[in-house]
Amino acid sequence: MNDRGNTIAGWVLAGGIVALGLSIVTGEHFMAERPEKMGYEVTGVEAEPGEGAAAAEKPFAFYMSAGDPQKGADVFKKCTACHNADKGGANALGPNLYGVVGEAVGQGAGGFAFTDALKSKGGNWTFDTLNEWLKSPKAYAPGTKMTFAGLSKPEDRANVIAYLNQQSDHPQPLPAAPAADAPAAAAPPGDAAASEAPAATPAEETPATAAETTNEAK
């Protein structure tokens, strides 16, 4: 019985050693295959707006120089519940926008009751001020009656302004496109005048207006 018991104990011990060795080898294999980050990658899903690095907008003159009145007329359909841009058109929930380009902010429109928030801005509706207004009316004039949230795309804003610019007896010329960035040419030795090229004078931006799109706009 002693010999038999020793044999059985030997087999049990040997089996344990083999099992331990297998577990070590298996563990090392899976540790080698384990990814640095757990989980799995989801592909084919676009990031929501605001995630990652946001694309920087170019100067508004870039978009305004390519403003398309016909596309702007389509975008302006979002505004027709409160506005019209017809010559001699009546005010509605928002002011009539014919000839708004170049008008004083918060003035005109045949006696439309503008809020103090807008009238206090002063100045005229230019391409730049209209861009800021259409981007976010509440940010441009806190307290405005305008409930429209704004147009997030600079292309849409430029197109609407180009459309409203044409709804006028005196349309304003669109600005020239800003010159593309280019490395300055090396000046010849001894030519101090050519060593620094003068910056291009930006085209004067004439007033253009794209009044609000929901309650107030001039």
Secondary structure per residue as TSV (DSSP state, phi and psi in degrees):
chain	resnum	aa	ss	phi	psi
A	1	M	-	360.0	-35.2
A	2	N	H	-62.8	-45.2
A	3	D	H	-62.9	-41.2
A	4	R	H	-66.1	-40.5
A	5	G	H	-65.4	-39.7
A	6	N	H	-64.0	-37.7
A	7	T	H	-63.8	-46.0
A	8	I	H	-62.2	-44.1
A	9	A	H	-62.1	-37.5
A	10	G	H	-63.9	-41.7
A	11	W	H	-66.5	-39.8
A	12	V	H	-62.6	-44.0
A	13	L	H	-64.2	-42.9
A	14	A	H	-63.1	-41.8
A	15	G	H	-62.2	-39.6
A	16	G	H	-64.4	-40.2
A	17	I	H	-64.0	-43.2
A	18	V	H	-62.3	-45.0
A	19	A	H	-61.7	-41.2
A	20	L	H	-64.3	-41.9
A	21	G	H	-63.5	-41.6
A	22	L	H	-63.9	-39.5
A	23	S	H	-65.7	-37.5
A	24	I	H	-66.4	-46.8
A	25	V	H	-62.2	-44.4
A	26	T	H	-63.0	-42.2
A	27	G	H	-62.7	-42.1
A	28	E	H	-64.1	-36.2
A	29	H	H	-63.5	-49.2
A	30	F	H	-70.0	-32.9
A	31	M	H	-64.6	-36.6
A	32	A	H	-67.4	-32.8
A	33	E	H	-86.8	-9.7
A	34	R	-	-67.5	128.7
A	35	P	-	-69.5	157.3
A	36	E	S	-63.3	-37.4
A	37	K	S	-116.0	131.4
A	38	M	-	-76.6	161.9
A	39	G	S	98.1	-167.2
A	40	Y	-	-139.5	156.3
A	41	E	-	-91.6	131.7
A	42	V	-	-93.2	121.7
A	43	T	-	-108.7	160.3
A	44	G	S	80.9	11.8
A	45	V	-	-112.5	121.7
A	46	E	-	-78.2	146.5
A	47	A	-	-68.6	143.6
A	48	E	-	-70.8	156.1
A	49	P	T	-53.8	135.0
A	50	G	T	99.9	-17.2
A	51	E	S	-88.7	142.5
A	52	G	S	73.6	-170.3
A	53	A	-	-78.4	124.0
A	54	A	-	-74.7	139.9
A	55	A	-	-69.5	128.5
A	56	A	-	-74.4	136.4
A	57	E	-	-74.5	147.7
A	58	K	-	-82.2	167.5
A	59	P	-	-54.2	142.8
A	60	F	H	-62.1	-28.5
A	61	A	H	-57.7	-30.2
A	62	F	H	-61.5	-45.8
A	63	Y	H	-74.4	-39.3
A	64	M	H	-66.7	-33.6
A	65	S	T	-64.0	-24.2
A	66	A	T	-107.7	16.8
A	67	G	-	-57.5	132.8
A	68	D	-	-112.6	108.4
A	69	P	H	-58.7	-35.8
A	70	Q	H	-66.8	-42.8
A	71	K	H	-66.4	-35.6
A	72	G	H	-63.9	-34.0
A	73	A	H	-63.6	-35.6
A	74	D	H	-68.7	-42.5
A	75	V	H	-65.7	-35.6
A	76	F	H	-64.2	-17.6
A	77	K	T	-59.7	-24.0
A	78	K	T	-68.2	-18.2
A	79	C	T	-99.5	-12.6
A	80	T	T	-69.5	-11.3
A	81	A	T	-67.1	-23.5
A	82	C	T	-124.7	-16.9
A	83	H	-	-132.4	158.4
A	84	N	-	-136.8	160.0
A	85	A	-	-124.8	32.8
A	86	D	-	-88.5	143.6
A	87	K	T	-64.6	124.2
A	88	G	T	79.4	5.0
A	89	G	-	-68.1	151.3
A	90	A	-	-82.4	155.7
A	91	N	-	-68.4	150.2
A	92	A	-	-124.2	-135.8
A	93	L	S	-62.2	-32.1
A	94	G	S	-117.6	169.0
A	95	P	-	-72.0	155.9
A	96	N	-	-65.0	138.6
A	97	L	-	-108.1	9.5
A	98	Y	T	-67.2	128.7
A	99	G	T	73.4	17.6
A	100	V	-	-68.5	-26.2
A	101	V	T	-62.3	121.1
A	102	G	T	90.9	-8.7
A	103	E	-	-73.1	160.5
A	104	A	B	-68.6	138.4
A	105	V	T	-64.4	128.6
A	106	G	T	75.8	19.1
A	107	Q	-	-128.4	176.3
A	108	G	-	72.5	-155.3
A	109	A	G	60.0	34.5
A	110	G	G	57.1	44.2
A	111	G	G	82.8	18.1
A	112	F	-	-62.1	139.8
A	113	A	-	-83.9	90.4
A	114	F	-	-78.4	152.9
A	115	T	-	-75.5	157.3
A	116	D	H	-62.0	-31.6
A	117	A	H	-58.9	-36.8
A	118	L	H	-85.5	-41.5
A	119	K	H	-63.1	-29.9
A	120	S	T	-75.0	-9.6
A	121	K	T	-67.5	-36.6
A	122	G	-	71.5	176.5
A	123	G	S	74.3	-171.4
A	124	N	B	-115.1	162.7
A	125	W	-	-77.4	108.0
A	126	T	-	-107.4	176.3
A	127	F	H	-57.5	-42.5
A	128	D	H	-69.5	-44.8
A	129	T	H	-67.5	-36.4
A	130	L	H	-66.1	-36.5
A	131	N	H	-60.4	-46.6
A	132	E	H	-64.9	-40.1
A	133	W	H	-63.1	-48.6
A	134	L	H	-71.8	-24.2
A	135	K	H	-67.7	-43.2
A	136	S	-	-162.6	95.1
A	137	P	H	-55.0	-41.3
A	138	K	H	-69.6	-30.4
A	139	A	H	-75.6	-35.3
A	140	Y	H	-72.7	-41.5
A	141	A	S	-137.6	80.0
A	142	P	T	-54.3	129.2
A	143	G	T	102.3	-3.5
A	144	T	-	-64.0	153.4
A	145	K	S	-78.0	-13.6
A	146	M	-	-63.5	121.9
A	147	T	-	-99.8	-5.7
A	148	F	-	-64.4	132.5
A	149	A	-	-71.2	-27.7
A	150	G	-	118.4	169.3
A	151	L	-	-106.6	117.8
A	152	S	-	-77.6	-27.2
A	153	K	-	-88.6	125.7
A	154	P	H	-62.1	-30.0
A	155	E	H	-63.8	-41.2
A	156	D	H	-64.7	-42.0
A	157	R	H	-63.3	-43.5
A	158	A	H	-63.7	-40.6
A	159	N	H	-67.3	-40.5
A	160	V	H	-64.2	-42.7
A	161	I	H	-64.3	-39.8
A	162	A	H	-62.7	-37.9
A	163	Y	H	-66.5	-48.4
A	164	L	H	-66.0	-30.2
A	165	N	H	-62.0	-33.4
A	166	Q	H	-77.5	-21.9
A	167	Q	S	-82.7	68.7
A	168	S	S	-162.7	153.7
A	169	D	S	-74.6	-19.7
A	170	H	S	-136.4	74.4
A	171	P	-	-59.8	143.2
A	172	Q	-	-93.0	146.9
A	173	P	-	-68.2	140.8
A	174	L	-	-73.3	151.2
A	175	P	-	-68.4	155.7
A	176	A	-	-74.3	149.5
A	177	A	-	-65.1	135.6
A	178	P	-	-59.4	144.1
A	179	A	-	-64.7	138.9
A	180	A	-	-66.8	144.2
A	181	D	-	-63.4	132.2
A	182	A	-	-144.9	143.6
A	183	P	-	-64.4	137.7
A	184	A	-	-70.2	140.2
A	185	A	-	-70.9	143.6
A	186	A	-	-68.2	134.8
A	187	A	-	-79.7	143.7
A	188	P	-	-60.4	150.1
A	189	P	T	-56.6	133.3
A	190	G	T	85.3	-8.1
A	191	D	-	-94.5	87.5
A	192	A	T	-66.3	-33.8
A	193	A	G	-66.1	-33.6
A	194	A	G	-86.6	-5.6
A	195	S	G	-70.1	-20.7
A	196	E	S	-140.0	103.2
A	197	A	-	-70.7	138.0
A	198	P	-	-66.6	144.6
A	199	A	-	-68.0	143.7
A	200	A	-	-65.2	135.9
A	201	T	-	-74.4	122.7
A	202	P	-	-63.4	142.1
A	203	A	-	-63.6	138.5
A	204	E	-	-64.4	129.6
A	205	E	-	-90.5	118.5
A	206	T	-	-85.4	154.5
A	207	P	-	-62.7	140.6
A	208	A	-	-148.2	143.1
A	209	T	-	-127.5	144.7
A	210	A	-	-138.2	73.7
A	211	A	-	-50.2	171.9
A	212	E	-	-52.3	176.3
A	213	T	S	-125.5	18.2
A	214	T	S	-153.4	-42.9
A	215	N	S	-134.8	-30.5
A	216	E	-	-149.0	153.6
A	217	A	-	-156.8	-13.8
A	218	K	-	-109.7	360.0
